[in-house]
């Protein structure tokens, strides 16, 4: 650790993501968003291979996090099929036409990930285990109108390692939310994805300018040294 402005702060990646004070957060790795049979692929016609490309790094991170004793947080985007609580602004923002004739943003945020359905579930390759923390959210960020902050603080967590999809949306908003709640925030650069490559690169550039962004291999090595 080192001192800055009268505070002790991490001086290495091992200190920054100390397993005793850090949680692994996995954002929206759900069937409707990542499976070839899910909403994005079937109804939107999107190529979900970018989202699937991070499955192997995530499997390694999850395994090593369990070995190091980190809490593992699965965040699931959750839609009420009745839309009883859906905000009109949320609907408008997803229906508006994007510049350049790109049409509206995907309606997955309105027409998929219905709680309790197959599409809402975490993909089978990353199935949560008993004792893992499950956070249901109905906005982009995992800290918005959820009890995630309360749970993390109750477990003595000071930092989060953020992974999942989408880099330019829910991952970005979760990272910003974590920092806004005064958590040390780390992005695993090869364990985040967006189906739109341009959006992914823009989102990752934003994140890397603001937060430490090691590779999954660097994270695993740091956890091993800190255990």
C-alpha positions, 0 to 999 in steps of 0.5 A, a space after each residue: 500500500 502507499 499513502 496519497 492525500 492522507 489515505 492508504 491506497 493499493 500500490 499493485 494489482 494484488 492489493 487492488 483485487 485482494 481476494 479478502 476484500 473483492 467480489 467477482 461480478 458477472 453481468 447479464 450472461 443470460 440465454 436470451 443475450 448469449 445463446 444462439 437460441 436466445 432472443 438476440 440471435 433468433 428475433 434480432 438476428 444478431 451474431 452472439 459469438 462476441 458474447 460467447 467468446 468470453 465464456 472460457 475466460 469467465 469459466 477460468 475467472 469463476 474457478 479461480 475466484 472460488 478457490 481464492 474465496 471471493 464472493 461471486 455475484 451473478 447479475 441478471 437483467 430481469 423484465 416484467 412481462 406485464 411492464 407494470 413498472 416499466 418507465 415510459 422513458 425506458 420505452 422511448 429510449 429503446 424505440 427511438 431511431 438511431 442516427 445513420 439509419 440504424 433503426 431502434 436499439 434492440 428490444 431485448 430490454 422490453 421483450 426478453 429476459 422475462 423472470 423465470 423463463 429459460 431466456 432469463 437464466 444464466 447460460 449453462 456454461 456459467 451456472 451459479 452454485 449454491 451460495 453465489 449472490 444473485 442480483 436481479 436488475 431492471 435497469 442497465 447498472 447492477 447498483 441501480 435500485 438493487 440491494 447489491 451495495 448492501 450485500 457487498 458492504 455486509 461482506 466487507 467488500 471494498 472492490 469489484 472485478 466487473 465482467 460480462 455483457 454488454 461492454 458499452 451498456 450494462 457492464 459500463 453502467 455497473 462499473 460506473 455505479 461501483 465507482 460511484 459507490 466508492 468501490 475499487 473498480 476493475 474491468 477484465 478486458 478480455 472478459 467483457 463483450 458486446 455484439 456490436 464491435 464498434 460499441 464494444 471498442 468505444 465502451 472498452 476505451 471509456 472503461 480503460 481510461 477510468 479503471 484498471 483493466 487487466 487481462 483475465 490471466 493477470 487477475 488470476 495471477 494476482 489472486 493466487 499471490 494474494 490468497 
